[in-house]
Amino acid sequence: MKKMHKNILLIFLKLMLVLIIFFSLMIFPKQVFEASLRGLNAWWTIVLPALLPFFIMSQILVAFGIVQFLGNLLEPVMRPIFRLPGTGAFVLAVGYTSGSPISAIVTADLRKKNLLTRNEAERIICFTNNASPLFMFSAVGVGMFKSPEIGLIIAISHYLANIFLGICLRFWAPKNYDMHHNSQNLGFKAAFKTLIKDQLANKKPLGGILGDAIKNSLQNIAQIGGFIILFSALIELLTIFNIIDLISMFLTFLLSPLMFDFQLGKGIASGFVEMTIGSKLIAESSSPLHLKVAAVCLILGWSGLSIHAQALSMLATTDIRFYPFVIARFFHGILSAVIALLIYNPTISAMSQHGNLTYWELSAFNIITYSWVIFIIILAALLLLSLLLSLLYRIKPILRLLFH
């Protein structure tokens, strides 16, 4: 009986929330329209060109068995460090070069194909959800703070915090989880056999694979655009009803000993919902620069409810639970802010001796190009490390004989 009352109350609250939003959209059409245009512009100029190529290529690579091929080769790296299969390396490389929510999309796809267990999928999305390099370097660093050095500090803090989180999450694997691998079943020969097997099993023609990849990618990118526009409108409504200001005043009062001003509190409150708007407000604050950088790292690690909703929609068709992702985003934000505070002064001092960074041309095209280059470098580095570890495992018996 209590459960039924609880369900009825939950349904009533959902209905009330939807009706409030609906009538608010009707009452403030001009403000909502302008906010929607800002969201559309952000999606068209940044998100679409940055993510769509990765979406299409990830679909094609999975369809051709390249992910399984790489997974076999990268098993010696992923198992000891993250207690994850080698296929997780592809999610890691894509997530660290192209931005949210592509890691959730690729993880959901691999889970549907049973290339990841539920526990593995839940762990890997927790530490591969990142803001894109384009956003951190160009939009935040150059566009908002007028300083590429700030973009570099934010990126280092953001990535280091997530990698540390991934290493910690290895202990969340089941107790009977096998973190070791059989070196006899790995290597290039075994990986090539896996690739051939997947190719023979896939009867779909090339045109069908390309068509499905483009269709699914466009559907995902359009869905992301819808969320961006929706949350741009929602944050405008929250501003109109002074909800953002109330939260900002509370944060300002709570953190006043740390020299937080109202604008910084407003940026954090807004960033809780949508990180782009929050980052802009934080950059305009009169608080000390190191606090502004830490605050941006905090909301980028949290990612914003907009990214949460996007990831949730991508995982809805799988058995992957969502609450670990939310908890991980909270800790990612905290860790990233702490790291930013720790490395701020040393990084600024080091960068002051190398002024050439200020003159980098960080255009959208260049950042996207750098993202692809970094993606290839990450995979190449992982493959090299995997090769070295495989050789070490193979010669370990010989070394034991020599030194005993």
C-alpha positions in Angstrom: 0.0 0.0 0.0 2.8 2.4 0.9 4.6 1.5 -2.3 1.4 2.3 -4.3 1.1 5.7 -2.5 4.7 6.4 -3.2 4.3 5.6 -7.0 1.1 7.8 -7.2 3.0 10.7 -5.5 5.9 10.3 -7.9 3.6 10.3 -10.9 1.9 13.4 -9.6 5.2 15.3 -9.0 6.3 14.4 -12.6 3.0 15.6 -14.0 3.2 18.9 -12.0 6.8 19.5 -13.2 5.9 18.9 -16.8 2.9 21.2 -16.6 4.9 24.0 -14.9 7.6 23.8 -17.6 4.9 23.7 -20.4 3.0 26.8 -19.1 6.3 28.6 -18.4 7.3 28.1 -22.1 3.9 29.6 -23.0 4.3 32.6 -20.7 7.8 33.5 -21.7 8.0 32.7 -25.5 10.5 35.4 -26.4 13.1 34.5 -23.7 12.7 30.8 -24.4 13.1 31.4 -28.2 16.3 33.4 -27.7 17.7 30.7 -25.3 16.8 28.0 -27.7 18.7 29.8 -30.5 21.8 30.0 -28.3 21.5 26.2 -27.7 21.1 25.6 -31.4 24.1 27.7 -32.2 26.3 25.9 -29.7 25.1 22.5 -31.2 25.6 23.6 -34.8 29.0 25.3 -34.4 30.7 23.1 -31.8 29.0 19.8 -31.0 28.0 18.7 -34.5 31.4 19.1 -36.2 33.3 17.8 -33.2 31.3 14.7 -32.5 29.6 13.5 -35.7 32.8 12.2 -37.4 33.6 10.2 -34.2 30.1 8.9 -34.1 30.2 7.6 -37.6 33.7 6.2 -37.4 33.0 4.4 -34.1 30.0 2.7 -35.7 32.0 1.6 -38.7 34.9 0.3 -36.6 32.6 -1.8 -34.4 30.8 -3.1 -37.5 34.1 -4.1 -39.2 35.4 -5.8 -36.0 38.3 -3.3 -35.6 37.3 -2.7 -32.0 37.4 -6.4 -31.2 40.8 -6.6 -33.0 42.2 -3.7 -30.9 40.6 -5.2 -27.8 42.6 -8.4 -28.2 45.8 -6.4 -28.7 45.2 -4.1 -25.8 44.1 -6.7 -23.3 47.6 -6.7 -21.5 47.2 -3.0 -20.7 43.6 -2.7 -19.7 43.4 -5.7 -17.5 46.2 -4.8 -15.0 45.5 -1.1 -14.8 41.7 -0.8 -15.0 40.6 -4.5 -14.7 38.7 -4.0 -18.0 38.9 -5.9 -21.3 40.9 -4.6 -24.2 37.8 -3.4 -26.0 37.5 -0.8 -23.3 40.6 0.9 -24.7 38.6 2.1 -27.7 36.0 3.8 -25.4 38.9 5.3 -23.4 40.5 6.7 -26.5 37.3 8.1 -28.0 36.1 9.5 -24.6 39.4 11.4 -24.0 39.5 13.0 -27.5 36.0 13.8 -28.6 33.9 14.7 -25.5 30.6 13.9 -23.9 28.4 11.9 -24.4 30.2 9.7 -27.0 31.6 7.4 -24.4 28.1 6.5 -23.2 27.0 5.9 -26.8 30.0 3.6 -27.6 29.7 1.8 -24.3 26.0 1.1 -24.9 26.8 -0.2 -28.4 29.5 -2.5 -27.0 27.2 -3.7 -24.2 24.5 -4.6 -26.7 27.0 -6.7 -28.6 28.1 -8.4 -25.3 31.7 -7.1 -25.7 31.4 -5.7 -22.2 29.7 -7.0 -19.1 27.3 -4.7 -17.2 29.9 -4.1 -14.4 32.6 -3.3 -17.0 30.3 -1.0 -18.9 29.2 0.9 -15.7 32.8 1.3 -14.7 34.1 2.5 -18.0 31.5 5.2 -18.6 32.4 6.6 -15.1 35.9 7.6 -16.1 35.7 8.2 -19.9 33.1 11.0 -19.8 35.1 14.1 -20.6 34.6 17.6 -21.9 36.0 17.9 -25.4 39.4 19.4 -26.0 37.7 21.9 -28.3 35.6 23.2 -25.4 38.3 23.3 -22.8 41.0 24.9 -24.9 39.1 27.0 -27.4 35.7 27.9 -25.8 36.8 28.1 -22.2 40.6 28.9 -22.3 40.8 31.3 -25.2 37.1 32.4 -25.6 36.2 32.9 -22.0 39.4 33.4 -20.1 41.4 34.9 -23.0 44.3 32.5 -22.0 45.4 29.2 -23.5 47.3 28.5 -20.3 44.1 28.4 -18.4 42.7 26.0 -20.9 45.8 23.8 -20.4 45.4 23.8 -16.6 41.7 22.9 -16.9 42.4 20.1 -19.4 45.2 18.6 -17.3 43.1 18.6 -14.1 40.1 17.2 -15.9 41.9 14.3 -17.5 44.1 13.4 -14.5 41.1 13.3 -12.2 39.2 10.9 -14.5 42.2 8.6 -14.9 42.7 8.5 -11.1 38.9 7.7 -10.9 39.3 4.9 -13.4 42.2 3.3 -11.4 40.1 3.6 -8.2 37.1 1.9 -9.9 39.2 -1.2 -10.7 38.4 -2.2 -7.0 34.7 -2.1 -7.8 35.0 -5.1 -10.1 33.5 -8.4 -8.8 35.7 -10.4 -6.4 35.8 -13.3 -8.8 36.7 -11.0 -11.7 39.8 -12.3 -13.6 42.3 -9.4 -14.0 44.9 -11.7 -15.7 44.9 -12.7 -19.3 46.1 -15.7 -21.1 49.0 -14.6 -23.2 48.6 -17.6 -25.5 45.2 -16.3 -26.7 46.5 -12.8 -27.4 48.9 -11.1 -29.7 48.6 -10.0 -33.3 47.9 -13.5 -34.7 45.0 -14.1 -32.3 43.7 -10.6 -32.9 43.8 -11.1 -36.7 41.9 -14.4 -36.3 39.2 -12.5 -34.3 39.0 -9.8 -37.0 38.6 -12.5 -39.8 35.9 -14.3 -37.7 33.9 -11.1 -37.2 34.2 -10.2 -40.8 32.9 -13.7 -41.9 30.0 -13.4 -39.3 29.0 -10.0 -40.6 27.0 -10.6 -43.8 25.9 -7.0 -44.2 27.3 -5.3 -47.4 29.6 -2.2 -47.2 26.8 0.1 -48.3 24.5 -1.2 -45.6 27.2 -0.7 -42.9 27.9 2.9 -44.0 24.2 3.7 -44.3 23.5 2.3 -40.8 26.5 4.2 -39.3 25.4 7.5 -40.8 21.8 7.0 -39.9 22.5 6.0 -36.3 25.1 8.8 -35.9 22.7 11.5 -37.2 20.0 10.2 -34.9 22.3 10.4 -31.9 23.7 13.8 -32.8 20.1 15.2 -33.3 19.1 13.8 -30.0 22.0 15.5 -28.3 21.0 18.8 -30.1 17.5 18.4 -28.7 18.8 18.1 -25.2 21.1 21.1 -25.6 18.2 23.3 -26.8 15.8 22.0 -24.1 18.3 22.7 -21.3 19.2 26.1 -22.7 15.5 26.9 -22.4 15.2 25.4 -18.9 18.1 27.3 -17.5 16.6 30.5 -18.9 13.4 29.7 -17.0 15.3 29.0 -13.9 16.9 32.4 -14.2 13.6 34.2 -14.9 12.1 32.6 -11.7 15.2 33.6 -9.7 15.9 30.0 -8.7 19.5 30.3 -10.0 20.0 33.6 -7.9 18.6 31.9 -4.8 21.1 29.0 -5.1 23.9 31.5 -5.9 23.2 33.5 -2.8 23.3 30.4 -0.7 26.6 29.3 -2.2 28.1 32.8 -1.8 27.1 32.8 1.9 28.4 29.3 2.4 31.7 29.9 0.6 32.4 33.5 1.5 35.5 32.7 3.6 37.0 31.4 0.3 36.4 34.8 -1.4 33.6 33.5 -3.5 31.5 36.4 -5.0 27.9 36.2 -6.2 28.8 35.8 -9.8 31.0 32.8 -9.1 28.2 31.2 -7.1 25.8 31.9 -10.0 28.2 30.3 -12.4 28.4 27.1 -10.3 24.6 27.0 -9.8 24.1 27.5 -13.6 26.9 24.9 -14.3 25.0 22.4 -12.3 22.4 22.4 -15.1 24.5 23.3 -18.2 28.3 23.6 -18.0 28.8 26.1 -21.0 26.7 28.8 -19.5 28.1 28.2 -16.0 31.7 28.4 -17.3 31.0 31.7 -19.0 29.5 33.2 -15.8 32.5 32.0 -13.8 34.9 33.6 -16.2 33.1 36.9 -15.8 33.4 36.7 -12.0 35.7 39.1 -10.0 37.0 36.3 -7.7 40.7 35.3 -7.7 41.7 33.5 -10.9 42.7 30.3 -9.3 39.3 30.0 -7.7 37.6 30.6 -11.0 39.7 27.9 -12.7 38.9 25.4 -9.8 35.2 26.3 -10.1 35.2 25.6 -13.9 36.9 22.3 -13.3 34.2 21.5 -10.7 31.3 22.0 -13.1 33.1 20.4 -16.1 33.7 17.3 -13.9 30.1 17.3 -12.9 29.2 17.8 -16.6 25.8 19.4 -15.9 22.3 17.9 -16.0 22.2 18.3 -19.7 25.0 15.8 -20.2 23.5 13.5 -17.6 20.2 13.5 -19.5 22.0 12.8 -22.8 24.0 9.9 -21.3 20.8 8.5 -19.6 19.0 8.5 -22.9 21.9 6.6 -24.6 22.0 4.0 -21.9 18.2 3.6 -21.6 18.1 0.7 -24.1 20.7 -1.3 -22.1 20.8 -2.9 -18.6 23.6 -0.4 -17.5 22.6 1.4 -14.3 22.8 5.1 -14.2 23.5 6.0 -10.6 27.2 5.0 -10.7 27.7 7.5 -13.5 26.1 10.3 -11.4 28.3 9.5 -8.3 31.4 9.4 -10.5 30.6 12.8 -12.0 30.4 14.3 -8.4 33.8 12.9 -7.4 35.3 13.8 -10.8 34.3 17.4 -10.2 35.8 17.5 -6.7 39.0 15.8 -7.7 39.4 18.0 -10.8 39.0 21.2 -8.7 41.5 20.0 -6.1 44.1 19.1 -8.8 43.6 22.5 -10.4 44.3 24.3 -7.2 47.4 22.2 -6.7 48.9 22.6 -10.1 47.8 26.2 -10.8 50.9 28.1 -9.6 53.5 25.6 -10.8 51.9 25.5 -14.3 51.5 29.3 -14.6 55.2 29.7 -13.5 56.3 27.0 -16.0 54.2 28.5 -18.9 55.5 32.0 -18.2 58.9 30.8 -19.4 57.4 29.6 -22.7 55.3 32.3 -24.2 54.7 30.5 -27.5 51.5 28.9 -26.2 49.8 32.3 -26.2 50.2 32.5 -30.0 48.7 29.1 -30.9 45.9 29.4 -33.4 43.2 27.4 -31.5 40.5 27.5 -34.2 37.7 24.9 -34.2 39.3 23.2 -37.2 42.7 22.9 -35.6 41.3 21.6 -32.3 39.2 18.9 -34.1 42.4 18.0 -36.1 44.3 17.8 -32.8 41.6 15.6 -31.3 42.0 13.1 -34.1 45.8 13.2 -33.8 45.6 12.7 -30.0 43.1 9.8 -30.6 45.6 8.1 -32.8 48.5 8.8 -30.4 46.6 7.4 -27.5 45.8 4.1 -29.3 49.4 3.9 -30.6 50.8 4.4 -27.1 48.4 1.8 -25.7 49.4 -0.7 -28.4 53.1 -0.1 -27.8 52.6 -0.6 -24.0 50.5 -3.7 -24.7 53.3 -5.1 -26.9 55.9 -4.5 -24.2 53.8 -6.1 -21.5 53.0 -9.1 -23.7 56.7 -9.6 -24.3 57.4 -9.3 -20.6 54.8 -12.0 -19.9 56.3 -14.3 -22.5 59.8 -14.0 -21.2 58.9 -14.1 -17.5 59.6 -17.9 -17.3 63.0 -17.4 -18.9 63.9 -14.6 -16.5 62.9 -16.8 -13.6 65.2 -19.5 -14.8 68.1 -17.1 -15.3 67.9 -15.4 -11.9 67.1 -18.5 -9.8 
